């Protein structure tokens, strides 16, 4: 099965479900693509702490 995941923001260096789930799906034999941004939006108080 081909799977496309669309995420608003993908923190590549952090180990959230955004990276675990695609890896698990690939191990199960699926073709997985993740489409995301490297920009946080909207930039507010809580978002600055993640950078």
PQR file of N, CA, C, O and H, with PARSE charges and radii, in Angstrom:
ATOM      1  N   UNK A   1       0.845  -1.161   0.000 -0.4000 1.5000
ATOM      2  CA  UNK A   1       0.000   0.000   0.000 -0.0000 2.0000
ATOM      3  C   UNK A   1       0.903   1.240   0.000  0.5500 1.7000
ATOM      4  O   UNK A   1       1.954   1.235   0.640 -0.5500 1.4000
ATOM      5  N   UNK A   2       0.511   2.282  -0.697 -0.4000 1.5000
ATOM      6  CA  UNK A   2       1.218   3.553  -0.681 -0.0000 2.0000
ATOM      7  C   UNK A   2       0.523   4.488   0.294  0.5500 1.7000
ATOM      8  O   UNK A   2      -0.691   4.678   0.227 -0.5500 1.4000
ATOM      9  H   UNK A   2      -0.343   2.286  -1.217  0.4000 1.0000
ATOM     10  N   UNK A   3       1.290   5.063   1.191 -0.4000 1.5000
ATOM     11  CA  UNK A   3       0.743   5.932   2.236 -0.0000 2.0000
ATOM     12  C   UNK A   3       1.418   7.289   2.138  0.5500 1.7000
ATOM     13  O   UNK A   3       2.643   7.370   2.049 -0.5500 1.4000
ATOM     14  H   UNK A   3       2.276   4.909   1.245  0.4000 1.0000
ATOM     15  N   UNK A   4       0.624   8.358   2.154 -0.4000 1.5000
ATOM     16  CA  UNK A   4       1.143   9.722   2.195 -0.0000 2.0000
ATOM     17  C   UNK A   4       0.625  10.361   3.474  0.5500 1.7000
ATOM     18  O   UNK A   4      -0.582  10.422   3.709 -0.5500 1.4000
ATOM     19  H   UNK A   4      -0.371   8.292   2.226  0.4000 1.0000
ATOM     20  N   UNK A   5       1.552  10.836   4.297 -0.4000 1.5000
ATOM     21  CA  UNK A   5       1.191  11.526   5.538 -0.0000 2.0000
ATOM     22  C   UNK A   5       1.437  13.014   5.336  0.5500 1.7000
ATOM     23  O   UNK A   5       2.521  13.413   4.912 -0.5500 1.4000
ATOM     24  H   UNK A   5       2.532  10.787   4.106  0.4000 1.0000
ATOM     25  N   UNK A   6       0.444  13.832   5.636 -0.4000 1.5000
ATOM     26  CA  UNK A   6       0.574  15.279   5.515 -0.0000 2.0000
ATOM     27  C   UNK A   6       0.581  15.851   6.927  0.5500 1.7000
ATOM     28  O   UNK A   6      -0.399  15.736   7.662 -0.5500 1.4000
ATOM     29  H   UNK A   6      -0.437  13.508   5.980  0.4000 1.0000
ATOM     30  N   UNK A   7       1.695  16.466   7.292 -0.4000 1.5000
ATOM     31  CA  UNK A   7       1.867  17.021   8.620 -0.0000 2.0000
ATOM     32  C   UNK A   7       2.173  18.507   8.492  0.5500 1.7000
ATOM     33  O   UNK A   7       2.883  18.920   7.575 -0.5500 1.4000
ATOM     34  H   UNK A   7       2.491  16.560   6.694  0.4000 1.0000
ATOM     35  N   UNK A   8       1.638  19.316   9.413 -0.4000 1.5000
ATOM     36  CA  UNK A   8       1.881  20.759   9.363 -0.0000 2.0000
ATOM     37  C   UNK A   8       3.339  21.086   9.642  0.5500 1.7000
ATOM     38  O   UNK A   8       3.906  21.969   8.998 -0.5500 1.4000
ATOM     39  H   UNK A   8       1.061  18.981  10.158  0.4000 1.0000
ATOM     40  N   UNK A   9       3.955  20.388  10.590 -0.4000 1.5000
ATOM     41  CA  UNK A   9       5.341  20.641  10.963 -0.0000 2.0000
ATOM     42  C   UNK A   9       5.983  19.320  11.335  0.5500 1.7000
ATOM     43  O   UNK A   9       5.394  18.519  12.061 -0.5500 1.4000
ATOM     44  H   UNK A   9       3.494  19.671  11.112  0.4000 1.0000
ATOM     45  N   UNK A  10       7.179  19.094  10.844 -0.4000 1.5000
ATOM     46  CA  UNK A  10       7.875  17.834  11.101 -0.0000 2.0000
ATOM     47  C   UNK A  10       9.197  18.115  11.809  0.5500 1.7000
ATOM     48  O   UNK A  10      10.166  18.516  11.164 -0.5500 1.4000
ATOM     49  H   UNK A  10       7.658  19.744  10.254  0.4000 1.0000
ATOM     50  N   UNK A  11       9.251  17.912  13.124 -0.4000 1.5000
ATOM     51  CA  UNK A  11      10.508  18.127  13.848 -0.0000 2.0000
ATOM     52  C   UNK A  11      11.427  16.925  13.653  0.5500 1.7000
ATOM     53  O   UNK A  11      11.340  15.951  14.401 -0.5500 1.4000
ATOM     54  H   UNK A  11       8.464  17.587  13.648  0.4000 1.0000
ATOM     55  N   UNK A  12      12.286  16.986  12.678 -0.4000 1.5000
ATOM     56  CA  UNK A  12      13.092  15.831  12.272 -0.0000 2.0000
ATOM     57  C   UNK A  12      13.997  15.293  13.379  0.5500 1.7000
ATOM     58  O   UNK A  12      14.241  14.088  13.434 -0.5500 1.4000
ATOM     59  H   UNK A  12      12.357  17.777  12.071  0.4000 1.0000
ATOM     60  N   UNK A  13      14.492  16.149  14.248 -0.4000 1.5000
ATOM     61  CA  UNK A  13      15.422  15.718  15.284 -0.0000 2.0000
ATOM     62  C   UNK A  13      14.725  15.192  16.536  0.5500 1.7000
ATOM     63  O   UNK A  13      15.388  14.680  17.438 -0.5500 1.4000
ATOM     64  H   UNK A  13      14.293  17.128  14.203  0.4000 1.0000
ATOM     65  N   UNK A  14      13.431  15.305  16.604 -0.4000 1.5000
ATOM     66  CA  UNK A  14      12.693  14.844  17.775 -0.0000 2.0000
ATOM     67  C   UNK A  14      11.990  13.530  17.457  0.5500 1.7000
ATOM     68  O   UNK A  14      11.582  13.311  16.316 -0.5500 1.4000
ATOM     69  H   UNK A  14      12.892  15.720  15.871  0.4000 1.0000
ATOM     70  N   UNK A  15      11.845  12.671  18.427 -0.4000 1.5000
ATOM     71  CA  UNK A  15      11.272  11.352  18.191 -0.0000 2.0000
ATOM     72  C   UNK A  15       9.794  11.259  18.517  0.5500 1.7000
ATOM     73  O   UNK A  15       9.393  10.496  19.396 -0.5500 1.4000
ATOM     74  H   UNK A  15      12.176  12.849  19.354  0.4000 1.0000
ATOM     75  N   UNK A  16       9.000  12.017  17.823 -0.4000 1.5000
ATOM     76  CA  UNK A  16       7.567  11.974  18.041 -0.0000 2.0000
ATOM     77  C   UNK A  16       6.915  10.926  17.149  0.5500 1.7000
ATOM     78  O   UNK A  16       7.578  10.293  16.327 -0.5500 1.4000
ATOM     79  H   UNK A  16       9.326  12.637  17.109  0.4000 1.0000
ATOM     80  N   UNK A  17       5.618  10.752  17.320 -0.4000 1.5000
ATOM     81  CA  UNK A  17       4.880   9.784  16.511 -0.0000 2.0000
ATOM     82  C   UNK A  17       4.981  10.091  15.021  0.5500 1.7000
ATOM     83  O   UNK A  17       4.753   9.222  14.179 -0.5500 1.4000
ATOM     84  H   UNK A  17       5.079  11.266  17.988  0.4000 1.0000
ATOM     85  N   UNK A  18       5.329  11.352  14.703 -0.4000 1.5000
ATOM     86  CA  UNK A  18       5.456  11.732  13.290 -0.0000 2.0000
ATOM     87  C   UNK A  18       6.567  10.960  12.593  0.5500 1.7000
ATOM     88  O   UNK A  18       6.519  10.761  11.380 -0.5500 1.4000
ATOM     89  H   UNK A  18       5.514  12.058  15.386  0.4000 1.0000
ATOM     90  N   UNK A  19       7.557  10.529  13.349 -0.4000 1.5000
ATOM     91  CA  UNK A  19       8.626   9.741  12.735 -0.0000 2.0000
ATOM     92  C   UNK A  19       8.488   8.252  13.033  0.5500 1.7000
ATOM     93  O   UNK A  19       8.933   7.422  12.240 -0.5500 1.4000
ATOM     94  H   UNK A  19       7.596  10.691  14.335  0.4000 1.0000
ATOM     95  N   UNK A  20       7.881   7.904  14.161 -0.4000 1.5000
ATOM     96  CA  UNK A  20       7.740   6.485  14.518 -0.0000 2.0000
ATOM     97  C   UNK A  20       6.738   5.752  13.634  0.5500 1.7000
ATOM     98  O   UNK A  20       7.002   4.637  13.182 -0.5500 1.4000
ATOM     99  H   UNK A  20       7.520   8.578  14.805  0.4000 1.0000
ATOM    100  N   UNK A  21       5.605   6.369  13.392 -0.4000 1.5000
ATOM    101  CA  UNK A  21       4.548   5.701  12.624 -0.0000 2.0000
ATOM    102  C   UNK A  21       4.989   5.404  11.187  0.5500 1.7000
ATOM    103  O   UNK A  21       4.791   4.281  10.723 -0.5500 1.4000
ATOM    104  H   UNK A  21       5.391   7.274  13.760  0.4000 1.0000
ATOM    105  N   UNK A  22       5.584   6.374  10.457 -0.4000 1.5000
ATOM    106  CA  UNK A  22       6.036   6.041   9.098 -0.0000 2.0000
ATOM    107  C   UNK A  22       7.075   4.916   9.064  0.5500 1.7000
ATOM    108  O   UNK A  22       7.048   4.075   8.166 -0.5500 1.4000
ATOM    109  H   UNK A  22       5.744   7.287  10.833  0.4000 1.0000
ATOM    110  N   UNK A  23       7.990   4.899  10.039 -0.4000 1.5000
ATOM    111  CA  UNK A  23       8.984   3.817  10.079 -0.0000 2.0000
ATOM    112  C   UNK A  23       8.324   2.467  10.320  0.5500 1.7000
ATOM    113  O   UNK A  23       8.701   1.472   9.701 -0.5500 1.4000
ATOM    114  H   UNK A  23       8.012   5.583  10.769  0.4000 1.0000
ATOM    115  N   UNK A  24       7.355   2.428  11.203 -0.4000 1.5000
ATOM    116  CA  UNK A  24       6.624   1.188  11.472 -0.0000 2.0000
ATOM    117  C   UNK A  24       5.881   0.732  10.217  0.5500 1.7000
ATOM    118  O   UNK A  24       5.884  -0.454   9.888 -0.5500 1.4000
ATOM    119  H   UNK A  24       7.048   3.237  11.705  0.4000 1.0000
ATOM    120  N   UNK A  25       5.248   1.672   9.521 -0.4000 1.5000
ATOM    121  CA  UNK A  25       4.514   1.329   8.308 -0.0000 2.0000
ATOM    122  C   UNK A  25       5.453   0.807   7.223  0.5500 1.7000
ATOM    123  O   UNK A  25       5.091  -0.103   6.477 -0.5500 1.4000
ATOM    124  H   UNK A  25       5.246   2.636   9.788  0.4000 1.0000
ATOM    125  N   UNK A  26       6.656   1.374   7.130 -0.4000 1.5000
ATOM    126  CA  UNK A  26       7.623   0.874   6.155 -0.0000 2.0000
ATOM    127  C   UNK A  26       8.065  -0.543   6.505  0.5500 1.7000
ATOM    128  O   UNK A  26       8.215  -1.384   5.618 -0.5500 1.4000
ATOM    129  H   UNK A  26       6.950   2.113   7.736  0.4000 1.0000
ATOM    130  N   UNK A  27       8.273  -0.810   7.782 -0.4000 1.5000
ATOM    131  CA  UNK A  27       8.666  -2.165   8.189 -0.0000 2.0000
ATOM    132  C   UNK A  27       7.590  -3.185   7.856  0.5500 1.7000
ATOM    133  O   UNK A  27       7.890  -4.361   7.649 -0.5500 1.4000
ATOM    134  H   UNK A  27       8.152  -0.127   8.503  0.4000 1.0000
ATOM    135  N   UNK A  28       6.348  -2.748   7.803 -0.4000 1.5000
ATOM    136  CA  UNK A  28       5.240  -3.632   7.440 -0.0000 2.0000
ATOM    137  C   UNK A  28       5.112  -3.801   5.935  0.5500 1.7000
ATOM    138  O   UNK A  28       4.220  -4.508   5.467 -0.5500 1.4000
ATOM    139  H   UNK A  28       6.104  -1.793   7.971  0.4000 1.0000
ATOM    140  N   UNK A  29       6.011  -3.148   5.155 -0.4000 1.5000
ATOM    141  CA  UNK A  29       6.029  -3.347   3.717 -0.0000 2.0000
ATOM    142  C   UNK A  29       5.352  -2.266   2.893  0.5500 1.7000
ATOM    143  O   UNK A  29       5.230  -2.408   1.677 -0.5500 1.4000
ATOM    144  H   UNK A  29       6.736  -2.574   5.535  0.4000 1.0000
ATOM    145  N   UNK A  30       4.910  -1.188   3.531 -0.4000 1.5000
ATOM    146  CA  UNK A  30       4.237  -0.112   2.812 -0.0000 2.0000
ATOM    147  C   UNK A  30       5.251   0.901   2.296  0.5500 1.7000
ATOM    148  O   UNK A  30       6.349   1.018   2.839 -0.5500 1.4000
ATOM    149  H   UNK A  30       5.009  -1.073   4.519  0.4000 1.0000
ATOM    150  N   UNK A  31       4.883   1.632   1.251 -0.4000 1.5000
ATOM    151  CA  UNK A  31       5.668   2.748   0.752 -0.0000 2.0000
ATOM    152  C   UNK A  31       5.097   4.008   1.385  0.5500 1.7000
ATOM    153  O   UNK A  31       3.920   4.320   1.204 -0.5500 1.4000
ATOM    154  H   UNK A  31       3.991   1.537   0.810  0.4000 1.0000
ATOM    155  N   UNK A  32       5.938   4.742   2.137 -0.4000 1.5000
ATOM    156  CA  UNK A  32       5.443   5.879   2.918 -0.0000 2.0000
ATOM    157  C   UNK A  32       6.176   7.149   2.512  0.5500 1.7000
ATOM    158  O   UNK A  32       7.398   7.153   2.366 -0.5500 1.4000
ATOM    159  H   UNK A  32       6.894   4.489   2.284  0.4000 1.0000
ATOM    160  N   UNK A  33       5.412   8.234   2.329 -0.4000 1.5000
ATOM    161  CA  UNK A  33       5.971   9.557   2.072 -0.0000 2.0000
ATOM    162  C   UNK A  33       5.378  10.521   3.090  0.5500 1.7000
ATOM    163  O   UNK A  33       4.193  10.441   3.413 -0.5500 1.4000
ATOM    164  H   UNK A  33       4.419   8.231   2.447  0.4000 1.0000
ATOM    165  N   UNK A  34       6.206  11.435   3.596 -0.4000 1.5000
ATOM    166  CA  UNK A  34       5.747  12.450   4.540 -0.0000 2.0000
ATOM    167  C   UNK A  34       5.915  13.810   3.888  0.5500 1.7000
ATOM    168  O   UNK A  34       7.012  14.171   3.463 -0.5500 1.4000
ATOM    169  H   UNK A  34       7.169  11.500   3.334  0.4000 1.0000
ATOM    170  N   UNK A  35       4.830  14.561   3.810 -0.4000 1.5000
ATOM    171  CA  UNK A  35       4.852  15.915   3.264 -0.0000 2.0000
ATOM    172  C   UNK A  35       4.636  16.864   4.435  0.5500 1.7000
ATOM    173  O   UNK A  35       3.649  16.751   5.161 -0.5500 1.4000
ATOM    174  H   UNK A  35       3.938  14.268   4.155  0.4000 1.0000
ATOM    175  N   UNK A  36       5.570  17.803   4.616 -0.4000 1.5000
ATOM    176  CA  UNK A  36       5.454  18.705   5.759 -0.0000 2.0000
ATOM    177  C   UNK A  36       6.211  19.996   5.497  0.5500 1.7000
ATOM    178  O   UNK A  36       6.798  20.199   4.434 -0.5500 1.4000
ATOM    179  H   UNK A  36       6.372  17.894   4.026  0.4000 1.0000
ATOM    180  N   UNK A  37       6.176  20.852   6.495 -0.4000 1.5000
ATOM    181  CA  UNK A  37       6.892  22.109   6.456 -0.0000 2.0000
ATOM    182  C   UNK A  37       7.966  22.095   7.525  0.5500 1.7000
ATOM    183  O   UNK A  37       7.864  21.360   8.507 -0.5500 1.4000
ATOM    184  H   UNK A  37       5.699  20.686   7.358  0.4000 1.0000
ATOM    185  N   UNK A  38       8.993  22.907   7.336 -0.4000 1.5000
ATOM    186  CA  UNK A  38       9.983  23.066   8.387 -0.0000 2.0000
ATOM    187  C   UNK A  38       9.768  24.387   9.131  0.5500 1.7000
ATOM    188  O   UNK A  38      10.623  24.818   9.905 -0.5500 1.4000
ATOM    189  H   UNK A  38       9.075  23.504   6.538  0.4000 1.0000
ATOM    190  N   UNK A  39       8.643  25.013   8.897 -0.4000 1.5000
ATOM    191  CA  UNK A  39       8.305  26.288   9.528 -0.0000 2.0000
ATOM    192  C   UNK A  39       7.145  26.088  10.502  0.5500 1.7000
ATOM    193  O   UNK A  39       6.164  25.411  10.197 -0.5500 1.4000
ATOM    194  H   UNK A  39       7.948  24.663   8.269  0.4000 1.0000
ATOM    195  N   UNK A  40       7.282  26.690  11.674 -0.4000 1.5000
ATOM    196  CA  UNK A  40       6.196  26.661  12.654 -0.0000 2.0000
ATOM    197  C   UNK A  40       5.250  27.813  12.374  0.5500 1.7000
ATOM    198  O   UNK A  40       5.684  28.937  12.123 -0.5500 1.4000
ATOM    199  H   UNK A  40       8.079  27.240  11.922  0.4000 1.0000
ATOM    200  N   UNK A  41       3.971  27.532  12.417 -0.4000 1.5000
ATOM    201  CA  UNK A  41       2.977  28.573  12.200 -0.0000 2.0000
ATOM    202  C   UNK A  41       1.764  28.282  13.041  0.5500 1.7000
ATOM    203  O   UNK A  41       1.371  27.117  13.110 -0.5500 1.4000
ATOM    204  H   UNK A  41       3.619  26.619  12.620  0.4000 1.0000
ATOM    205  N   UNK A  42       1.156  29.214  13.669 -0.4000 1.5000
ATOM    206  CA  UNK A  42       1.588  30.605  13.806 -0.0000 2.0000
ATOM    207  C   UNK A  42       2.708  30.717  14.833  0.5500 1.7000
ATOM    208  O   UNK A  42       2.747  29.953  15.798 -0.5500 1.4000
ATOM    209  H   UNK A  42       1.476  30.160  13.613  0.4000 1.0000
ATOM    210  N   UNK A  43       3.597  31.645  14.634 -0.4000 1.5000
ATOM    211  CA  UNK A  43       4.718  31.827  15.556 -0.0000 2.0000
ATOM    212  C   UNK A  43       4.204  32.554  16.796  0.5500 1.7000
ATOM    213  O   UNK A  43       3.906  33.748  16.747 -0.5500 1.4000
ATOM    214  H   UNK A  43       3.565  32.265  13.850  0.4000 1.0000
ATOM    215  N   UNK A  44       4.105  31.843  17.880 -0.4000 1.5000
ATOM    216  CA  UNK A  44       3.632  32.419  19.131 -0.0000 2.0000
ATOM    217  C   UNK A  44       4.544  32.049  20.266  0.5500 1.7000
ATOM    218  O   UNK A  44       5.623  31.497  20.048 -0.5500 1.4000
ATOM    219  H   UNK A  44       4.347  30.873  17.920  0.4000 1.0000
ATOM    220  N   UNK A  45       4.126  32.344  21.475 -0.4000 1.5000
ATOM    221  CA  UNK A  45       4.956  32.096  22.651 -0.0000 2.0000
ATOM    222  C   UNK A  45       5.328  30.630  22.791  0.5500 1.7000
ATOM    223  O   UNK A  45       6.494  30.318  23.032 -0.5500 1.4000
ATOM    224  H   UNK A  45       3.250  32.792  21.653  0.4000 1.0000
ATOM    225  N   UNK A  46       4.389  29.742  22.650 -0.4000 1.5000
ATOM    226  CA  UNK A  46       4.644  28.331  22.830 -0.0000 2.0000
ATOM    227  C   UNK A  46       5.497  27.706  21.740  0.5500 1.7000
ATOM    228  O   UNK A  46       6.187  26.712  21.970 -0.5500 1.4000
ATOM    229  H   UNK A  46       3.442  29.996  22.455  0.4000 1.0000
ATOM    230  N   UNK A  47       5.445  28.292  20.557 -0.4000 1.5000
ATOM    231  CA  UNK A  47       6.184  27.720  19.449 -0.0000 2.0000
ATOM    232  C   UNK A  47       7.681  28.025  19.527  0.5500 1.7000
ATOM    233  O   UNK A  47       8.499  27.234  19.055 -0.5500 1.4000
ATOM    234  H   UNK A  47       4.884  29.099  20.371  0.4000 1.0000
ATOM    235  N   UNK A  48       8.039  29.150  20.113 -0.4000 1.5000
ATOM    236  CA  UNK A  48       9.449  29.517  20.184 -0.0000 2.0000
ATOM    237  C   UNK A  48      10.247  28.565  21.059  0.5500 1.7000
ATOM    238  O   UNK A  48      11.450  28.397  20.857 -0.5500 1.4000
ATOM    239  H   UNK A  48       7.375  29.792  20.496  0.4000 1.0000
ATOM    240  N   UNK A  49       9.595  27.944  22.021 -0.4000 1.5000
ATOM    241  CA  UNK A  49      10.309  27.019  22.910 -0.0000 2.0000
ATOM    242  C   UNK A  49      10.695  25.732  22.197  0.5500 1.7000
ATOM    243  O   UNK A  49      11.591  25.026  22.658 -0.5500 1.4000
ATOM    244  H   UNK A  49       8.618  28.080  22.185  0.4000 1.0000
ATOM    245  N   UNK A  50      10.048  25.411  21.095 -0.4000 1.5000
ATOM    246  CA  UNK A  50      10.340  24.169  20.376 -0.0000 2.0000
ATOM    247  C   UNK A  50      11.563  24.303  19.479  0.5500 1.7000
ATOM    248  O   UNK A  50      12.118  23.293  19.046 -0.5500 1.4000
ATOM    249  H   UNK A  50       9.319  25.985  20.720  0.4000 1.0000
ATOM    250  N   UNK A  51      11.987  25.509  19.197 -0.4000 1.5000
ATOM    251  CA  UNK A  51      13.114  25.711  18.274 -0.0000 2.0000
ATOM    252  C   UNK A  51      14.442  25.542  18.932  0.5500 1.7000
ATOM    253  O   UNK A  51      15.476  25.682  18.280 -0.5500 1.4000
ATOM    254  H   UNK A  51      11.536  26.330  19.549  0.4000 1.0000
TER
END
